[in-house]
Amino acid sequence: MVGENAGSKREEHEDDATIPLKSTGQKLPSSACDDDNTTPNADFSASKFVYVLAFFSAIGGFLFGYDTGVVSGAMLIIRKEMELSNAWHEAIVSATIAAAWIFSLFGGYLSDRLGRKPVILAASVVFTVGSIVMGAADGKEGLLAGRIIVGVGIGWMSTTVSVYIAEASPAHLRGRLVAFQSVLITMGRFCGALASAVAFTLYPPVTGRKQPVLMMTTDLLTATKAAGAHLSHSHHHLPFRLQWLDVLNFSSRRYMLGIAAIPAVIQFVGFLLMPESPRWLFSHGKPEEARKVLQRIRGPCHNIDDELEAIKASVDESERELGYRRQRGQTANVIIQILQSAPVRRALFLGCLLQMFQQIAGINTVMYYSATIIQMAGFYDTAKAIWLSALVASVNFICTFLGIYLVEKVGRRRLTLGSLLGVVLSLAFLAVGFMIVDSNGYAVTEFYHDKTDLCNSASECNECNSIIDCGFCFMDNPASGGILKGSCLLSKENSTFLSDYGPCSNLSSTAGFSGSAAAGQSPFIYAYGWCPSPHGWITVLGLMTYLLFFAPGMGPMPWTINAEIYPLWARSTCNSIATSTNWFFNFLVSMTFLTITEILTRQGAFIFYCALSTVGLLLFWWLLPETKGRTLEEMEVVFSRPRSCPVPWGSWTTKKSKTGDMAASPDSGPESSKNVQFHDSSQI
């Protein structure tokens, strides 16, 4: 159904009828500047404030990225400090994701009711509290609680930030500004991985490596324990150095996790100065305030009449449709409206698919477990694994800028498909890399014939790790030829760090950290679920190739596309549903990765992700339209058209018409909007 205002505008401007509806050209009384006085730099001045607004908004992405990056390295230390099982490891990693998934479901409702700005401010406060709790936690239970609190803030932030940026951005900058959130996500991941590496280097969990004074304290502590002193009951009587030792033993982990509170505070303070979304203000009966905010964002001499008219037309259409539904006795529930509107339902289905395949392509498996994957590939020195993890995260960060550059040049569809194709190939390369690593296992040379378990039957490392509860114990001695005295031993009950007998049965929690042997500790290392290998560089190269393809496209595009394809009345709710889909599959993948590697082997896990990504590539080639250059108010029209299977080159080229003019192919960019109308979605 076409509104009366829309119809009158269409009659006056039949040749350029489009959505948003064109203005009559008459200046509204409240315009800040006359057209004649509009400066050539008006767009530039508008852009400067928009970038500031996008920066403070997108700090929410940095917080999520930092949490992802820091966990990858910190878990190598935490797992040994707290002697975590695979289940606890997965639980601590996944707790934030589960909380983000659950609370993202409420983010859209809160954003619609309270506004975009209050939800982002509240999320900053919650994240700050969670970071402090994680940094202060002494045990795995406190750490788990902090991870859950952080997840609440991330869930609210993820549903609101991209919508806020999209609603405040002009159409020609929207793709880049929404994708800027992904830049800060990857920047956060890199900073988190770097923080893990630096904190580990400055405050290693190997006592005495860089603090000779503390070595004396360690010896005193060891001697005191050996003498049978009741240390746990007299801790407050210890010398200051012993208490300082306890602080240093946990300082690296505390710094890694607690420092995330700083950017959250910066976002809170900065966002106090940011305006509310102009589209939210207009939809909640505050047109004058919306005009002031939009004028502030666009610049004092930028004509905003056309944009305001388009927003008003969209809001009026939504209100008229809601009135028709009430007259017919239909429900006003927004979820029911979404399900009954074919264009919105189709857009939501696509949005959820984008978010789902972003996760099942394995990105957060790579980011959460990058240091663990690197260790699986044979880099058993923890310091080296953490620094290599930081290198991998830097590739993710740098390549995201490529997506920012390309999104408004090649379009969303082309960038997404090209990225996903590269992801498929790099996941296959990772699987092959693990096959090569596994094909060169070290031999078992030490046997314990007095033991009757199956572990003693293994002849080399990979065979040993294929036997349940068995691990490969070896001596790391580069001066004498590298890997020596390899043996396959039964793991101690409820532990993956110690064997039940043999030289790996009494290792300290720092075994495997660089310098542990030099500090007078055992040179033996217990490899459970992985094997040392000289070919681990292949896996590191595979991880970097994966991120080279993922970061420009599949990283930012699901967020960018979801922020722009829904009508105003359904935007927050649909974005909340799509975001919760992302978090659900994020949780599912991260919670099952270690288990999948045990069941399918490491190469089998990446073959599995490769197969899923291939399915996504085929679906998006068929379902994904181009949205580049369109206003937010035009998107419902894009999804009103019937789907047609494109020819392979249809979305990559422009076609020449019979008249000789260049015309965009159906999925390559903005199309003519003539004769486009708003529809009563219940009748579509």
SEMAR-259853 format. One record per residue (C-alpha): residue in one letter; x, y, z. Coordinates in steps of 0.1 Angstrom, whole numbers. Layout:
BEGIN
<'a', <X, Y, Z>>
...
! end
This chain:
BEGIN
<'m', <0, 0, 0>>
<'v', <13, 34, -9>>
<'g', <9, 63, 16>>
<'e', <-6, 96, 5>>
<'n', <26, 116, 11>>
<'a', <46, 90, -9>>
<'g', <21, 92, -37>>
<'s', <21, 130, -40>>
<'k', <59, 130, -41>>
<'r', <60, 103, -67>>
<'e', <36, 123, -90>>
<'e', <57, 155, -87>>
<'h', <90, 136, -94>>
<'e', <79, 106, -115>>
<'d', <113, 104, -133>>
<'d', <133, 98, -102>>
<'a', <108, 81, -79>>
<'t', <128, 62, -55>>
<'i', <131, 53, -19>>
<'p', <139, 75, 0>>
<'l', <113, 98, -15>>
<'k', <128, 129, -31>>
<'s', <123, 163, -16>>
<'t', <105, 191, -35>>
<'g', <136, 211, -33>>
<'q', <121, 238, -10>>
<'k', <142, 247, 20>>
<'l', <128, 238, 54>>
<'p', <128, 267, 79>>
<'s', <151, 250, 103>>
<'s', <179, 242, 79>>
<'a', <213, 253, 92>>
<'c', <226, 268, 60>>
<'d', <212, 280, 26>>
<'d', <221, 259, -4>>
<'d', <241, 287, -18>>
<'n', <262, 289, 13>>
<'t', <270, 251, 15>>
<'t', <307, 249, 15>>
<'p', <327, 223, -7>>
<'n', <341, 209, 26>>
<'a', <307, 202, 41>>
<'d', <310, 164, 35>>
<'f', <345, 165, 49>>
<'s', <335, 182, 81>>
<'a', <306, 158, 85>>
<'s', <329, 129, 80>>
<'k', <353, 140, 107>>
<'f', <326, 138, 134>>
<'v', <311, 106, 120>>
<'y', <346, 90, 123>>
<'v', <348, 102, 159>>
<'l', <314, 87, 166>>
<'a', <323, 55, 149>>
<'f', <355, 52, 168>>
<'f', <340, 55, 203>>
<'s', <312, 31, 193>>
<'a', <335, 6, 178>>
<'i', <356, 4, 210>>
<'g', <330, -22, 219>>
<'g', <345, -43, 191>>
<'f', <380, -38, 205>>
<'l', <368, -51, 239>>
<'f', <355, -83, 223>>
<'g', <386, -87, 202>>
<'y', <409, -81, 231>>
<'d', <391, -107, 251>>
<'t', <394, -132, 223>>
<'g', <431, -125, 217>>
<'v', <442, -125, 253>>
<'v', <424, -157, 262>>
<'s', <443, -176, 235>>
<'g', <477, -169, 252>>
<'a', <465, -167, 288>>
<'m', <449, -201, 287>>
<'l', <483, -218, 281>>
<'i', <494, -203, 314>>
<'i', <461, -206, 333>>
<'r', <457, -242, 322>>
<'k', <490, -252, 337>>
<'e', <486, -230, 368>>
<'m', <452, -243, 377>>
<'e', <457, -278, 361>>
<'l', <425, -275, 341>>
<'s', <410, -304, 323>>
<'n', <397, -301, 287>>
<'a', <362, -295, 300>>
<'w', <373, -266, 323>>
<'h', <394, -252, 295>>
<'e', <365, -252, 271>>
<'a', <341, -239, 298>>
<'i', <363, -209, 307>>
<'v', <368, -200, 270>>
<'s', <331, -205, 262>>
<'a', <315, -189, 292>>
<'t', <319, -154, 277>>
<'i', <304, -166, 244>>
<'a', <274, -183, 261>>
<'a', <266, -152, 282>>
<'a', <270, -130, 251>>
<'w', <246, -153, 232>>
<'i', <219, -152, 259>>
<'f', <221, -115, 266>>
<'s', <223, -105, 230>>
<'l', <187, -118, 228>>
<'f', <177, -89, 251>>
<'g', <200, -63, 234>>
<'g', <176, -55, 206>>
<'y', <146, -50, 230>>
<'l', <167, -28, 253>>
<'s', <180, -9, 224>>
<'d', <145, -2, 210>>
<'r', <131, 7, 244>>
<'l', <159, 27, 260>>
<'g', <179, 39, 230>>
<'r', <212, 29, 214>>
<'k', <233, 51, 236>>
<'p', <222, 39, 271>>
<'v', <227, 3, 261>>
<'i', <263, 9, 249>>
<'l', <270, 29, 281>>
<'a', <256, 1, 303>>
<'a', <276, -25, 283>>
<'s', <308, -5, 290>>
<'v', <302, -6, 328>>
<'v', <294, -43, 328>>
<'f', <326, -51, 308>>
<'t', <347, -30, 332>>
<'v', <333, -49, 362>>
<'g', <339, -83, 345>>
<'s', <375, -74, 336>>
<'i', <383, -64, 372>>
<'v', <368, -97, 385>>
<'m', <389, -117, 360>>
<'g', <420, -99, 370>>
<'a', <414, -104, 407>>
<'a', <403, -141, 405>>
<'d', <425, -165, 424>>
<'g', <408, -197, 412>>
<'k', <390, -212, 383>>
<'e', <355, -205, 397>>
<'g', <363, -167, 401>>
<'l', <378, -166, 366>>
<'l', <346, -183, 352>>
<'a', <324, -157, 370>>
<'g', <344, -129, 355>>
<'r', <342, -144, 320>>
<'i', <304, -146, 323>>
<'i', <301, -110, 334>>
<'v', <323, -98, 305>>
<'g', <300, -119, 282>>
<'v', <269, -99, 293>>
<'g', <286, -66, 282>>
<'i', <298, -81, 249>>
<'g', <263, -94, 242>>
<'w', <247, -60, 246>>
<'m', <274, -43, 228>>
<'s', <274, -66, 198>>
<'t', <237, -61, 191>>
<'t', <238, -23, 193>>
<'v', <271, -9, 181>>
<'s', <267, -18, 144>>
<'v', <231, -6, 143>>
<'y', <241, 27, 159>>
<'i', <269, 33, 134>>
<'a', <248, 24, 104>>
<'e', <219, 47, 115>>
<'a', <243, 76, 120>>
<'s', <264, 71, 89>>
<'p', <257, 86, 54>>
<'a', <251, 60, 27>>
<'h', <284, 65, 9>>
<'l', <304, 59, 41>>
<'r', <282, 34, 59>>
<'g', <300, 2, 47>>
<'r', <334, 15, 58>>
<'l', <322, 28, 91>>
<'v', <304, -3, 101>>
<'a', <333, -24, 89>>
<'f', <355, -1, 111>>
<'q', <341, -21, 141>>
<'s', <357, -52, 126>>
<'v', <390, -33, 124>>
<'l', <389, -26, 161>>
<'i', <378, -62, 168>>
<'t', <410, -75, 150>>
<'m', <430, -47, 166>>
<'g', <418, -59, 200>>
<'r', <427, -95, 191>>
<'f', <462, -84, 182>>
<'c', <466, -63, 213>>
<'g', <453, -91, 234>>
<'a', <477, -116, 219>>
<'l', <506, -91, 222>>
<'a', <496, -84, 258>>
<'s', <498, -121, 265>>
<'a', <533, -124, 249>>
<'v', <547, -92, 266>>
<'a', <532, -101, 301>>
<'f', <546, -136, 297>>
<'t', <580, -123, 288>>
<'l', <582, -97, 316>>
<'y', <565, -119, 343>>
<'p', <572, -156, 333>>
<'p', <557, -183, 355>>
<'v', <591, -198, 357>>
<'t', <605, -186, 389>>
<'g', <641, -175, 388>>
<'r', <646, -172, 351>>
<'k', <649, -134, 353>>
<'q', <648, -128, 390>>
<'p', <678, -143, 408>>
<'v', <667, -129, 441>>
<'l', <633, -147, 437>>
<'m', <653, -179, 430>>
<'m', <665, -178, 465>>
<'t', <630, -173, 477>>
<'t', <618, -202, 457>>
<'d', <645, -224, 472>>
<'l', <635, -213, 506>>
<'l', <598, -221, 498>>
<'t', <608, -255, 485>>
<'a', <630, -262, 516>>
<'t', <602, -251, 539>>
<'k', <577, -275, 522>>
<'a', <603, -303, 523>>
<'a', <607, -298, 560>>
<'g', <570, -304, 564>>
<'a', <562, -269, 577>>
<'h', <525, -261, 578>>
<'l', <528, -234, 553>>
<'s', <491, -231, 545>>
<'h', <483, -222, 581>>
<'s', <511, -197, 586>>
<'h', <512, -178, 553>>
<'h', <508, -145, 570>>
<'h', <541, -150, 589>>
<'l', <562, -155, 557>>
<'p', <587, -129, 547>>
<'f', <576, -102, 524>>
<'r', <596, -118, 495>>
<'l', <575, -150, 498>>
<'q', <542, -131, 495>>
<'w', <557, -111, 466>>
<'l', <565, -144, 449>>
<'d', <528, -154, 450>>
<'v', <519, -121, 434>>
<'l', <545, -125, 406>>
<'n', <534, -161, 400>>
<'f', <500, -148, 389>>
<'s', <509, -113, 377>>
<'s', <511, -121, 340>>
<'r', <476, -136, 340>>
<'r', <462, -107, 361>>
<'y', <477, -81, 338>>
<'m', <465, -99, 306>>
<'l', <429, -101, 318>>
<'g', <424, -71, 340>>
<'i', <439, -45, 316>>
<'a', <408, -48, 294>>
<'a', <390, -25, 319>>
<'i', <409, 5, 306>>
<'p', <394, 7, 270>>
<'a', <360, 0, 285>>
<'v', <364, 31, 307>>
<'i', <376, 51, 277>>
<'q', <345, 41, 258>>
<'f', <322, 50, 286>>
<'v', <337, 85, 291>>
<'g', <339, 92, 253>>
<'f', <304, 79, 246>>
<'l', <289, 103, 272>>
<'l', <296, 130, 247>>
<'m', <281, 112, 217>>
<'p', <245, 118, 206>>
<'e', <216, 93, 204>>
<'s', <209, 77, 170>>
<'p', <188, 102, 149>>
<'r', <167, 75, 134>>
<'w', <158, 61, 169>>
<'l', <149, 97, 180>>
<'f', <126, 102, 150>>
<'s', <109, 68, 155>>
<'h', <102, 77, 192>>
<'g', <85, 110, 185>>
<'k', <114, 134, 188>>
<'p', <118, 149, 153>>
<'e', <133, 182, 164>>
<'e', <160, 165, 185>>
<'a', <166, 141, 156>>
<'r', <171, 170, 132>>
<'k', <196, 186, 156>>
<'v', <215, 154, 160>>
<'l', <216, 146, 123>>
<'q', <227, 182, 115>>
<'r', <255, 178, 141>>
<'i', <266, 145, 125>>
<'r', <264, 157, 89>>
<'g', <279, 192, 95>>
<'p', <263, 226, 99>>
<'c', <261, 234, 62>>
<'h', <250, 200, 50>>
<'n', <214, 199, 36>>
<'i', <197, 171, 56>>
<'d', <161, 177, 43>>
<'d', <161, 148, 19>>
<'e', <175, 124, 45>>
<'l', <150, 135, 71>>
<'e', <122, 132, 46>>
<'a', <133, 96, 38>>
<'i', <134, 87, 75>>
<'k', <100, 103, 81>>
<'a', <85, 84, 52>>
<'s', <99, 51, 66>>
<'v', <86, 58, 101>>
<'d', <52, 70, 87>>
<'e', <49, 38, 66>>
<'s', <57, 16, 96>>
<'e', <31, 34, 117>>
<'r', <4, 31, 90>>
<'e', <11, -5, 86>>
<'l', <8, -10, 124>>
<'g', <-25, 8, 124>>
<'y', <-38, -14, 95>>
<'r', <-28, -45, 115>>
<'r', <-47, -33, 146>>
<'q', <-78, -25, 125>>
<'r', <-77, -61, 111>>
<'g', <-73, -74, 146>>
<'q', <-38, -87, 140>>
<'t', <-11, -87, 166>>
<'a', <13, -58, 169>>
<'n', <41, -80, 181>>
<'v', <73, -72, 162>>
<'i', <84, -108, 159>>
<'i', <51, -118, 144>>
<'q', <53, -89, 120>>
<'i', <88, -100, 109>>
<'l', <76, -135, 103>>
<'q', <46, -123, 83>>
<'s', <66, -99, 61>>
<'a', <83, -118, 32>>
<'p', <110, -92, 25>>
<'v', <120, -89, 61>>
<'r', <118, -126, 67>>
<'r', <141, -132, 37>>
<'a', <165, -105, 49>>
<'l', <166, -121, 84>>
<'f', <172, -155, 70>>
<'l', <202, -142, 50>>
<'g', <215, -122, 81>>
<'c', <214, -153, 103>>
<'l', <231, -174, 76>>
<'l', <259, -148, 74>>
<'q', <265, -148, 111>>
<'m', <263, -186, 113>>
<'f', <288, -193, 86>>
<'q', <312, -167, 100>>
<'q', <315, -189, 130>>
<'i', <313, -224, 116>>
<'a', <341, -213, 92>>
<'g', <362, -217, 123>>
<'i', <374, -181, 129>>
<'n', <370, -181, 167>>
<'t', <385, -216, 169>>
<'v', <415, -201, 152>>
<'m', <415, -170, 174>>
<'y', <406, -186, 208>>
<'y', <428, -216, 203>>
<'s', <456, -202, 180>>
<'a', <483, -207, 206>>
<'t', <470, -242, 214>>
<'i', <468, -250, 177>>
<'i', <504, -238, 173>>
<'q', <514, -261, 201>>
<'m', <495, -289, 185>>
<'a', <517, -284, 154>>
<'g', <548, -290, 174>>
<'f', <559, -256, 189>>
<'y', <559, -270, 225>>
<'d', <578, -240, 239>>
<'t', <550, -219, 254>>
<'a', <567, -186, 250>>
<'k', <573, -193, 213>>
<'a', <536, -204, 208>>
<'i', <523, -172, 225>>
<'w', <545, -150, 203>>
<'l', <535, -169, 171>>
<'s', <499, -165, 182>>
<'a', <505, -127, 184>>
<'l', <520, -128, 149>>
<'v', <489, -146, 136>>
<'a', <466, -120, 152>>
<'s', <486, -92, 136>>
<'v', <478, -107, 101>>
<'n', <442, -106, 110>>
<'f', <444, -70, 121>>
<'i', <464, -57, 91>>
<'c', <442, -75, 65>>
<'t', <410, -61, 79>>
<'f', <421, -27, 65>>
<'l', <419, -43, 31>>
<'g', <382, -50, 37>>
<'i', <377, -13, 47>>
<'y', <393, -2, 14>>
<'l', <374, -27, -8>>
<'v', <339, -27, 7>>
<'e', <327, 5, -11>>
<'k', <347, -3, -42>>
<'v', <339, -39, -51>>
<'g', <307, -43, -30>>
<'r', <295, -66, -2>>
<'r', <286, -96, -23>>
<'r', <319, -99, -43>>
<'l', <340, -93, -11>>
<'t', <320, -120, 8>>
<'l', <322, -146, -19>>
<'g', <359, -140, -26>>
<'s', <367, -142, 11>>
<'l', <348, -174, 17>>
<'l', <364, -191, -13>>
<'g', <399, -183, 2>>
<'v', <387, -196, 36>>
<'v', <378, -229, 20>>
<'l', <412, -233, 4>>
<'s', <431, -222, 34>>
<'l', <412, -246, 57>>
<'a', <421, -274, 33>>
<'f', <457, -263, 35>>
<'l', <456, -264, 73>>
<'a', <443, -299, 72>>
<'v', <471, -310, 48>>
<'g', <496, -292, 71>>
<'f', <485, -313, 101>>
<'m', <487, -345, 80>>
<'i', <523, -336, 72>>
<'v', <530, -329, 109>>
<'d', <515, -362, 119>>
<'s', <534, -382, 92>>
<'n', <567, -374, 109>>
<'g', <562, -386, 145>>
<'y', <591, -393, 168>>
<'a', <598, -429, 178>>
<'v', <592, -443, 213>>
<'t', <626, -454, 226>>
<'e', <619, -460, 263>>
<'f', <595, -488, 274>>
<'y', <581, -498, 308>>
<'h', <576, -535, 305>>
<'d', <564, -538, 341>>
<'k', <533, -518, 331>>
<'t', <503, -536, 316>>
<'d', <484, -506, 301>>
<'l', <481, -501, 263>>
<'c', <504, -471, 262>>
<'n', <535, -494, 261>>
<'s', <523, -509, 229>>
<'a', <528, -476, 209>>
<'s', <559, -473, 187>>
<'e', <558, -436, 179>>
<'c', <542, -403, 191>>
<'n', <511, -402, 169>>
<'e', <502, -438, 177>>
<'c', <507, -430, 214>>
<'n', <483, -400, 212>>
<'s', <457, -421, 194>>
<'i', <454, -443, 225>>
<'i', <429, -430, 251>>
<'d', <446, -414, 282>>
<'c', <481, -418, 268>>
<'g', <507, -391, 262>>
<'f', <542, -388, 248>>
<'c', <569, -380, 273>>
<'f', <602, -368, 259>>
<'m', <633, -348, 268>>
<'d', <639, -316, 250>>
<'n', <677, -312, 247>>
<'p', <688, -293, 216>>
<'a', <725, -296, 225>>
<'s', <723, -334, 223>>
<'g', <701, -338, 192>>
<'g', <667, -324, 202>>
<'i', <640, -350, 211>>
<'l', <654, -378, 233>>
<'k', <641, -406, 255>>
<'g', <606, -407, 240>>
<'s', <581, -429, 259>>
<'c', <544, -434, 258>>
<'l', <529, -432, 293>>
<'l', <495, -434, 309>>
<'s', <482, -400, 320>>
<'k', <476, -393, 357>>
<'e', <439, -394, 366>>
<'n', <421, -361, 358>>
<'s', <453, -346, 344>>
<'t', <467, -340, 309>>
<'f', <500, -325, 322>>
<'l', <514, -354, 342>>
<'s', <519, -391, 335>>
<'d', <510, -417, 361>>
<'y', <546, -430, 362>>
<'g', <579, -424, 346>>
<'p', <599, -391, 342>>
<'c', <568, -370, 334>>
<'s', <550, -380, 366>>
<'n', <565, -352, 388>>
<'l', <567, -322, 364>>
<'s', <561, -287, 378>>
<'s', <534, -265, 364>>
<'t', <561, -246, 344>>
<'a', <573, -276, 324>>
<'g', <573, -266, 288>>
<'f', <580, -230, 294>>
<'s', <611, -215, 280>>
<'g', <640, -217, 304>>
<'s', <624, -242, 328>>
<'a', <653, -266, 323>>
<'a', <678, -239, 328>>
<'a', <661, -230, 361>>
<'g', <670, -265, 374>>
<'q', <637, -281, 366>>
<'s', <630, -313, 347>>
<'p', <639, -312, 310>>
<'f', <611, -336, 302>>
<'i', <579, -325, 286>>
<'y', <545, -343, 285>>
<'a', <527, -340, 252>>
<'y', <491, -350, 255>>
<'g', <471, -347, 223>>
<'w', <500, -334, 202>>
<'c', <535, -343, 191>>
<'p', <567, -323, 186>>
<'s', <575, -317, 149>>
<'p', <600, -298, 128>>
<'h', <572, -291, 103>>
<'g', <550, -269, 125>>
<'w', <558, -238, 103>>
<'i', <533, -252, 78>>
<'t', <505, -249, 102>>
<'v', <515, -213, 112>>
<'l', <516, -205, 75>>
<'g', <481, -220, 71>>
<'l', <467, -200, 100>>
<'m', <481, -168, 84>>
<'t', <467, -176, 50>>
<'y', <433, -183, 65>>
<'l', <432, -149, 82>>
<'l', <445, -132, 50>>
<'f', <413, -143, 33>>
<'f', <389, -142, 62>>
<'a', <397, -108, 76>>
<'p', <387, -86, 46>>
<'g', <354, -103, 39>>
<'m', <339, -128, 62>>
<'g', <351, -108, 92>>
<'p', <333, -75, 87>>
<'m', <307, -83, 61>>
<'p', <282, -102, 82>>
<'w', <281, -72, 106>>
<'t', <280, -46, 79>>
<'i', <252, -63, 59>>
<'n', <231, -71, 90>>
<'a', <233, -35, 101>>
<'e', <218, -22, 68>>
<'i', <193, -47, 54>>
<'y', <164, -44, 78>>
<'p', <137, -17, 79>>
<'l', <137, 7, 108>>
<'w', <108, -9, 126>>
<'a', <125, -43, 126>>
<'r', <162, -33, 127>>
<'s', <170, -38, 163>>
<'t', <150, -70, 167>>
<'c', <164, -86, 135>>
<'n', <199, -75, 143>>
<'s', <195, -90, 178>>
<'i', <183, -123, 164>>
<'a', <212, -124, 139>>
<'t', <237, -115, 165>>
<'s', <225, -141, 189>>
<'t', <228, -166, 160>>
<'n', <265, -156, 158>>
<'w', <271, -160, 195>>
<'f', <253, -194, 196>>
<'f', <275, -209, 169>>
<'n', <305, -191, 183>>
<'f', <297, -209, 216>>
<'l', <290, -242, 199>>
<'v', <323, -242, 179>>
<'s', <345, -230, 207>>
<'m', <330, -254, 232>>
<'t', <335, -284, 209>>
<'f', <368, -277, 192>>
<'l', <390, -297, 215>>
<'t', <365, -325, 216>>
<'i', <363, -326, 178>>
<'t', <401, -328, 175>>
<'e', <400, -358, 198>>
<'i', <373, -375, 178>>
<'l', <382, -365, 142>>
<'t', <419, -357, 148>>
<'r', <433, -323, 141>>
<'q', <432, -325, 104>>
<'g', <398, -340, 105>>
<'a', <385, -310, 124>>
<'f', <397, -286, 98>>
<'i', <384, -307, 69>>
<'f', <350, -306, 87>>
<'y', <351, -267, 89>>
<'c', <362, -267, 52>>
<'a', <332, -287, 42>>
<'l', <308, -264, 61>>
<'s', <324, -233, 46>>
<'t', <319, -248, 11>>
<'v', <282, -251, 18>>
<'g', <281, -215, 29>>
<'l', <299, -204, -3>>
<'l', <273, -220, -25>>
<'l', <244, -206, -5>>
<'f', <257, -170, -6>>
<'w', <264, -173, -43>>
<'w', <226, -179, -47>>
<'l', <211, -158, -19>>
<'l', <233, -127, -13>>
<'p', <223, -95, -32>>
<'e', <244, -64, -35>>
<'t', <236, -36, -11>>
<'k', <264, -12, -18>>
<'g', <253, 24, -23>>
<'r', <217, 20, -12>>
<'t', <201, 40, 16>>
<'l', <187, 21, 46>>
<'e', <152, 30, 35>>
<'e', <157, 12, 2>>
<'m', <166, -22, 16>>
<'e', <131, -36, 18>>
<'v', <128, -32, -19>>
<'v', <160, -52, -25>>
<'f', <144, -82, -7>>
<'s', <110, -78, -23>>
<'r', <123, -90, -57>>
<'p', <120, -127, -65>>
<'r', <152, -147, -62>>
<'s', <169, -159, -94>>
<'c', <200, -181, -96>>
<'p', <227, -158, -110>>
<'v', <251, -168, -137>>
<'p', <286, -173, -124>>
<'w', <299, -140, -137>>
<'g', <267, -120, -130>>
<'s', <278, -104, -98>>
<'w', <313, -96, -110>>
<'t', <307, -76, -142>>
<'t', <287, -48, -157>>
<'k', <267, -54, -188>>
<'k', <262, -32, -219>>
<'s', <226, -26, -229>>
<'k', <214, -25, -265>>
<'t', <216, 13, -264>>
<'g', <253, 11, -256>>
<'d', <249, 24, -220>>
<'m', <266, 6, -192>>
<'a', <241, -9, -167>>
<'a', <248, -28, -135>>
<'s', <240, -65, -135>>
<'p', <212, -75, -112>>
<'d', <235, -82, -82>>
<'s', <263, -58, -89>>
<'g', <251, -26, -74>>
<'p', <225, 1, -72>>
<'e', <197, -3, -97>>
<'s', <171, 20, -110>>
<'s', <144, 25, -84>>
<'k', <117, 38, -107>>
<'n', <82, 26, -98>>
<'v', <94, 13, -65>>
<'q', <67, 15, -38>>
<'f', <65, 9, -1>>
<'h', <44, -22, 6>>
<'d', <21, -33, 33>>
<'s', <43, -62, 44>>
<'s', <14, -83, 55>>
<'q', <2, -85, 19>>
<'i', <35, -95, 4>>
! end
